[in-house]
């Protein structure tokens, strides 16, 4: 069963726009779980333009499914994650100033760095996932870092879905099979939506989790968050 983790960054962005606590992020996370979400994801950026580091312990206290913190492993990020002790940390190679995560780790080049960082999280009992391109070489190197899982960057899949979905997903299918061979769990995220989600899940091997935020929160403006979460769960179930 593929789990749905709802990324609530965009909710925090709306909250921050007025300098108030509306919408309340903690209540929104609790509601998402009540409406069927099987995890909550946040991705604090260095400028804290949406999720703030002070949000992490508050969310940790209320999330009862699975709490996943994404981000670039700067010293500040590492410390805050180790203090919060989420269920999972997803390491993303996005330096300060970028708008969104648009590529995976070069795990060959950054192998030693990632080993050291991952050891810090594993010492706290935190499951680790690495944000990767769907590439066998990247997966192989990731298996040497000590990570538990990898998360495939699905932006390129999403952009190629309507032109040729079979071609767009081909490298993801191959890389997921290779990940199984080297005993890595597979997650996925970025630009997955109601159009392309079921096909992706239907063709992947042992896909454990999808993390979806931008599209899901955008759909919630039309359908409401409760209906939207159920719509995404329906797509997941269609794909299984």
N, C-alpha and C positions, 0 to 999 in steps of 0.2 A: 504494500500500500504506500503510495507516494503521499507524503505529508505536505500540507499547505502552510507555509509560514508567511504571515502578512507583514510587510515592511511598512512601518508607520512614520517614516521620515516626512512625508508630505503633510501629514497631520500636524507634526511639530512645526513645519514651515508656516502653516496657516496660523498656528498659535503664536508664533514669534512675531508675526506681522504687526500685531497690535500691542505687543509688550504685556500681554495679560495671560491668564491661564485658561483660555477658551479657544478651541476645545481643550478639555482636560485630557492630557495624553494617557495618564494612568487609567482613567475610566474608559477611554477608547480602547486601550489594550485589553482590558477586562471584557468589554463588550464584544470585541472580535473573537475572543475565546468562547464566549457564551454563544455566539452565532455560528461556531463551527471551526474557526481557525485552529490549526494544530501546532502553531508556533507564532512567536512574535520576533521580528527582526528589526534592528536599528543599526544605523551607520553614522556615527558621529564624525563630523569633519573638523579639521583644525580650527575653522572660523565659527564652529557651532551654529551654522546658519539654520539648522533644523534641530536635530537631536543635540542636546547639551549633555556634557558629562555628568552634570548633577541629576539628569533623568535616569541614569543607569541603576543606581541603588533602589530608586523608587519602583522602577519596573521589575527589577529582580524580586522585590518583595511581593508582587502581585501576580506575576506570570506563573501559571500553573501547568502549562503545556511544555513548551521548550523556548528558552530565551537565547537568541542568537545575536551576537554583536559583531558587526562587520567593520573593517577599517584598515588603514595603513598602520603597520606596527611601529609607530614612533615611540620613544620612551614614555611620553605622556599617555598614549593609547594603551600601551602594555600595562602601565601601572593601574589605570582605571579599570581595565578589564580584569586584572588579577584581584583587584579590590572587590569588584562586583561578583566575580565567579559565576558567569553565565553557563548554561549547558553547553554552548558551542561558541567558538570565536572563528570567524571567517576572515582570513587575511587577504587583503586586496592591495594591489600595487598602484594605488592612486596617490600621487604626490600632492602637496598643498596647492590649492588654486584650481584644480580640475573641477569641471561641472558635474561629471558623473563617471562611474567606473566603465571604461571602454576597452579594456584588454586584460589578459591574464598575466600571471607571473612568468618570467623567464626563469624557470626553476633550475636550469643548468647553470646559468650565470650567478644566480642568487642562492645556490644550494647551501653554502656554509652559513650565510646570514639567516636563512629560514630555519636551519637546524637549531641554531642558538635560540631564536625567538620561540620556536615551537616547544623547546624544552622548558622554557619559563612557564608556558601555559599548561603543559602536561603535568608539571610539578604541582599545580594547583587543582588538578583533576578536571581540567577543561578540555572538552573534545575540540580538535582543531580541523579546520577545512581550509584548503587553499583555492583561491579563485584562479582558474586556468582556462586557456584556450583548449579546444577539443583537439589535442595533438598528442600522439603516442609518445613522442620524445619528452614532452612536458610532463606527461603522466608518469613515465618511467623515472624521471628525475625527482618528481614529487614523492614517489614511493621511498626514496632514500632520505627524505627530510624528517621522517617520524610523524608526519601528518596522518590523521585518521581517515579523512575524507578529502575530496576535491569538489569544487563547484564549477561546472562548466559555464563560461560566459556565453550566453545565448543571443547576444545582440546581432551577430552576423546571421545566425539562423533565422531570426525574426525578420531581418531586412530582406532575406532571400526567399522567404516562405512562399509568397504569392507568385513569384517567377518560376521557381522550380523547387518545391519543398523536398523532393527526394534527394536532390543534390545538396540542398541547404543542410540537411540533417546527416548526411553520409558520414562526415568526419566525427560527429558526435556519437553515432552508433559504434563506429570502429573504436573510438577512444574509450567508450564506456565498457566495451568488451575487454579491452586491454586493462582497464582499471580493475576489473574483476580478477584478472589473472595475477595482478600484483597486490590483491587484497585491500583495495581502497574503496570506501563507500563513495557514491556519486550523488551530489546535489546539482541543482541548476538554477540559473536566474539571470535576469536582465532582458527586458522587452518581451517577456512571455505575457500572453493576453488571452482573451476568450476566443480569438480566431485560431491561434497556433498552438495552444496548450495541449489539447487532447492528442493531436498528431504526434507531438514531441514525446509525450509519455507513452503512447502506444508503440513507439519504435525504439525506445531506450531499454537498456538492460539494468534491472535493479536500481531504478531511480528512487532514492530515498526521500528527497525533499526538493520542493521548488519554493523559492523566495520571490514574492511578487509584491511590488509596492506601487509604482507610478501608474500602471494601467489599472490596477485594482481600485486605487483611490479615485482615479478619474472616472471609472465606471460607477463608483458609489455616488458621484454627484447626480447621476441620472436614476439609478436604481435603488439607492440606499445601501448602507454598508451590510445590513443583514442579508438582503436579497443578493447582493453582489458576492459575498463570501459563498453563499449556497450555489450561485451560478458557477463559480470557479471550482468548487468541489464537484459539481456535476460534470464539468469538463474533465477533471482528473479521473473520475469514475468511468467516464466514457472511454478514456484512453487505456484503462487497465484491462 
